[in-house]
């Protein structure tokens, strides 16, 4: 990014257009991983940069612009998911990494497909019952399929914090599921 030192302060000055050009594709990819819809992703990117534009004059040049942009995008995406009340179903793209599609292909009877669908919904309900710190990271890792590095950057925490919260979240999930 082309930055020029600000007069007298030594802080880099970046225009809104430069920020937009630098981050637009990154925010689009990030939002796509969460929303899995081109229309919703485009809307999330527009809303993210609209908020950035409206508050551009108030930005702290010494602060982390990257964290601010990604946190804003994350919050917008989460709000969009809440509004549409997305339920994880068997044909949802997020289920691909769990092997659900293979199981569905093997489920020749409608009852088998229904059982698998109910299991995925039951798992989401169990995740929702986790404490907030664990719930967010478990959801980001296992439902949104974000990498550990993406979770670190998104939540502005250390890698060890992510690892420990995921471990504790999995342990709590296991206890919840064992209780039935």
N, C-alpha and C positions, 0 to 999 in steps of 0.2 A: 504494500500500500504506500502511496506517495504521501509522506508526511513532511510538514514544514514546522520548524520550531516557532513557538509563539513568541512574540516580542516581549522581552524582559522576564519571562517565566521559565523558559526552557522546556515547556510542555509541547508535545506534538499537537498540531492542529489538523483535524481531519474534517472534511466536509461530509454532509449527509450523503451526497452522491457517492463519495468514496466508500463510506461504510456500506451503503446499499450494494454497490458492485462487488465488494469484498465478501459480504456475508450472504447474499441472496441465494446462491446455490447451496451453501452449507445449511442454511435454515430450511430450504425446501427439502433436502435429503433428511434432515432431522425430523421435520414435521411429517414427512411421508412414512417414516418408520413407526410413528405413533398412530397416524390417522388412516393410512392405507387407502386413501381416496384422493384422486387428483384434484377434484373440485374443493374438497375440504382443505387439502394441503395448500392450494393456491390462496384460499381465503385466509388461512392461518398466517401465511407469509405476508400477505397484504396487511392484515391487522397488526402483525408484529412491527412492520416498518412504519405503519401509520402512527402507532404509539411512540415509536422512536422519533419520528418526525415532529410530532406534537410536543414532545418533551426534550427535543434536541438541545435547546438553549440551556436547559437545567442540568445537562450531563456533566459529571465531574470528570475532567480530562485525566485526573490521576487515578480514577477508578478503572475497573476492568469492564471495558465496553463489551467484550466477548461474553462474559458471564451474564451481563445485563440482557443482551440480545437473546441468548439461549434460554435464560430463565423466563423472559417474557414470552418467547415462543412456546416453551414447555407449558406455562400456565394457560395460554390461549388454547393449545391443543387439548389439555385436560378439560378445560371448560367445554370445548366442542364435544368431547367424548361424553361428558356428563349430560349435555343437552340432548344428544341423540340416544343416550342410554344404551350404548353398544353392549350387546351380550356376546360373549365368545361362543361361537357355534362351530360345528364341525367343518364347515366350508370357509371359515374365517382364515385369512392368510397367516395369522399368527399361530395357528394350530399346526402349520406345516412342520415346524421344527420338533414338534412333540410326537410325530408319527401317527397322528390321528387319521390322516388321509388313507394311509395303508390299512388301518383298522376298519375304516368305513368301507373301503373297497372289498374287504373280506366279510363285512357284515351284509350278508345277502338278505337277511330278513329285516323288515322295518323295525321290529322290536330291538334288534341289536343296535341299529343306528340311534334309536331313541335312548337306549341305555348309555351309549357313548356321549350323546348330547347332554343328558342329565348330569353325567359325571363331570363334564367340562364346566357346566353351570354351578355345580356343587363346589368345585375347586375355586371358582371365582368368588363365591360366597364366603368360603373359608379364608381366602386372601383378604377380603373386606373386613373380616373380624380381627385381623392382626393389628397390633399397635401401629400407630401412624408411621413411625420411622422405619419399621420393618416392612409394612404394607407397601409403601411407596417403592422401595428398592426391589422387593420381591416382584411387584407388578412390572416395574421397568425391565427387570432382567428376564423373567420367565414368561410374561405375557407380551410385552412390547419387543422382546428379544434385543434389547440394547446391550452393547458390550460393557464390560466393567469400566473401561476408560470413558465411555460416553456417560455412564452413571456418575463417575467421579466429577466430570466437567459439569454435567447438568445440575448436580446437587451441591457443587462446590465443597466437597468433602475429600478426605484422604482415601487412598485405595484400601488401607487396612480397615477403615470405618465401613466401607462398602462390603468388604469381605465378611467382617464380623456381623454386620446387620443381616446379610443374606444367610449366613449360617444360623444365626438365632431365629430369623424368620422361618427358615425351613424346619428347624426343630419345633417351633411353635405350631407350624402348619401340620407337621406329622402328629403332634399330640392332639390337635383339634380333630384331625381326620380319624385317629384311632378311637376317640371318644364317640364319634359317629354323630 
